Amino acid sequence: MEKIRIVGGRPLEGTVRISGAKNASLPEVCAALLTGQPVVLHNVPEVRDIRTMGHVLSDFGADVQFRVGGTVEITAAELTSVEATYDLVKTMRASVLVLGPLVARARQARVSLPGGCAIGARPINLHLQALEKLGASIRMASGYVEAQADRLRGAEVAFDTVTVTGTENVMMAASLADGETIIRNAAQEPEVSDLADLLVKMGARIQGAGGSTIRIEGVSSLHGAEHRVIPDRIETGTFVAACAIAGGDIEVRNCHPAHLRAVIDKLRETGIRIEEGPDNLRVRAPRTMRSSDVTTVPYPGFPTDMQAQYMALMTQAAGTSTITETIFENRYMHVAELQRMGADIRIDGRTAIVSGHTPLSGAQLMATDLRASACLLLAALAARGETVVDRVYHLDRGYYRIDEKLRGLGADIERIDQGGGRRATDAVPAVEA
Ligand code: EPU
């Protein structure tokens, strides 16, 4: 199993290019199930989760071609199976995104229930209730969701809780339903809007994506389309945070600053200097960061997917900060590892109280989930001495070659295999979380 070794203390300099958004690419790959014609996606990050989704679609009989440079071509001419097995779903919860498209196109789906994961229970009850509203009959059998619908019909779906993939599932299903669907309390994340953009290119009639009410007028069929995925806003934020914690001056290219409003505003409050261009950011680390409290909320607020990275920063800021996680109930797995490096963090319910300016020292660390792993890399950049992060396959699920990108900025970082030797970055292990 691969590990990443980092020696802290080197400021970052130079330019980094951001990849396409994982969380936009995942539903967009699934949207290809809605048509028999080819869907071509560009700027898809070549990360493990996307490969896994490719396997899920291949199992249904779709032809999935990964081209060099981040282009994926999917043709689901005929669906030969509608079953997503436990073996695949357990490795990636986002597999639930096949449910809406399968029910809409094939009128049936059998998808394994994902179960809990490292950051919380993450039920899918809201996805299921919404599909029932659209006329699907749903039953549970042997750990699988079995959904069936002779014809989906438009309905009003009001989500109790904002759910990103729930909104995406309904948007995809409703695109092929009879009549109008209205989603209230919809997720407003840029990934939802990007999926809507793709669906509209495929012939769907969707209005209001990006706001809290989305209207979808169902059509009888969708056709092929070509689409460029938006840049990954969380990868962007992670590199801004990396520069801030390591020190230095970097340019982040191929990003979309408007999607990071809350993150940029918060990081500026801590003293980080950020200049915005149309598709780039210049980031200059301050001599000393200031503490600032944050609460995670759905978009356009501060994202839960940046909470762990922000906590690493706050361990180095002057003063005490509180970080409150409201989206997931168990997203503090990185805290124990940060404490082992010397951080002073106390958890009180959903709030972490971080005393800043604590010197961190390198340690042997264990990655537990994607964003927690990124947090540990950031802490290691600021730590004295050597850090070795184990289970880096978590990182490879969602960050494209983050170690190479950091090395390109001057960080002392390398990927090593179990025996201690260096390994190529693309040798991702077959096992996932
Ligand atoms: N929820 C329910 N029932 C449901 C669905 C959600 O109770 O049926 C709850 C969840 O347990 C959670 C809250 O609603 O407490 C919000 O969860 P949401 O459904 O929005 O999360 P998700 O769609 O499963 C996506 C991203 C996550 C990101 C969250 C929140 C994808 C593929 N995943 O997950 O990304 O953290 O939205 O923004 O889009 C990551 O990239 O590291 C990651 C975990």
Residues whose N, C-alpha, C, O or C-beta is under 5 A from the ligand:
A	BS01	EPU	N23 L26 A94 R122 P123 I124 N125 L126 H127 T161 V162 T163 V164 T165 G166 T304 D305 I327 F328 L370 R371
